Amino acid sequence: MEEPIRLLLVDDHSVIREGLRILLGQHPRFAIVGEADDGDGALDFLARHPIDVVVLDMKMPGTATIEVISAIKRLHPESRILVFTSYAQDSQVRDALEAGATGYLLKDTLQRDLVRAIGEVAAGRAWLHPQAQQQMLDWMRRPPSPIDALTPRERSVLIAIADGLTNKEIARRLQLTEGTVKGYVSLVLEKLDVPDRTQAALLAQKLGPIPEARRRAW
């Protein structure tokens, strides 16, 4: 008999986790091994239990989900990651895949597609929601932008700069030291070829890389 796919459900909304637990628990292919309400809890659980597929939301408190995805792939490369979230912005989809996610699915999906997506991701095959596919295609067709050269972490710093945050406030938001933030700010200014934070914020607004839905992702 084939071993069930071991799942870890990660979402800060308990009702979402409960719904997934009930829904996926009906399928003999799956074994829900654990749950966590944020990325840090997921990493703690993974340190103690082997998991085949981590199903996680993008918008959670604590460490940014992109950072969590990177940490999972670095520390537990045997675990696959399926992002299961409410929205698909082009940069967000790209960042998740670059960080190591194998699948990206929206919460408005049908039950059969969720079940199939988990199975495909567990086998190491990519699975993208149609909206996520469209966002990736739109991004690929878009004229190059200097912001595309920024890493996910650098983009999060740029978002904070555009929000008018000081280095201390950015450090608190991103759970970094002020010294680390200062280094990131310097890299952002250098890559964008602007002289100061004000010009970086103006460029970000001009190029429009930070719609409200992306702000919530960080």
Secondary structure by P-SEA (a helix, b strand, c coil): ccccbbbbbbcccaaaaaaaaaaaaaccccccccccccaaaaaaaaacccccbbbbbcccccccaaaaaaaaaaccccbbbbbbcccccaaaaaaaaaacccccccccccaaaaaaaaaaaaacbbbbcaaaaaaaaaaaaccccccccccaaaaaaaaaaaacccaaaaaaaacccaaaaaaaaaaaaaaaccccaaaaaaaaaaaccccaaaaaac
